[in-house]
Amino acid sequence: MSDVPSNKPYLIRALHQWCADFGFTPFIAVFVDQSVEVPMEFVKNDEIVLNLSAEACHNLQIENDWISFQARFGGVPKKILVPISHVLAIYARENGQGMSFPFDPNQAKTQKRPSEQGGGEEPTKPSRPSLKIVK
């Protein structure tokens, strides 16, 4: 039973679509630690609330392991990376309807960041190329 993938990313995508279909503004509440990439000046009590509307974010990708997008904070564009495991809730700003999720720090394992798909910030230290002789 432990091999069954989580339904959490599917529920997040469904509620995001529900908000978009009915003209609501989808917000997510996120637990922030070292694996989350957000502007730290907006984090309060290890949490941040992010607007996932089409007007607020660009290049939104809600994948099975990560949510990534670009948004402006104080007029400055930032790349946002949130592990699905760190999403505490998704809800509509206008009426508060949505879903919350339990956060289990033991389950929030260190995940590899999604590969950069062009542009954006510079990648972490590139590995040194190596050659191998094959006979």
RACOR-V663654 format. One record per helix or strand of 3 or more residues. SS is the DSSP state (H for helix, E for strand). FROM is the first residue (numbers start at 1). LEN is the number of residues. If there is no record, write none. Layout:
# RACOR-V663654
ss=SS from=FROM len=LEN
ss=SS from=FROM len=LEN
This chain:
# RACOR-V663654
ss=H from=8 len=14
ss=E from=26 len=6
ss=H from=40 len=3
ss=E from=47 len=5
ss=E from=57 len=6
ss=E from=66 len=8
ss=E from=76 len=8
ss=H from=84 len=3
ss=E from=87 len=6
ss=E from=98 len=3
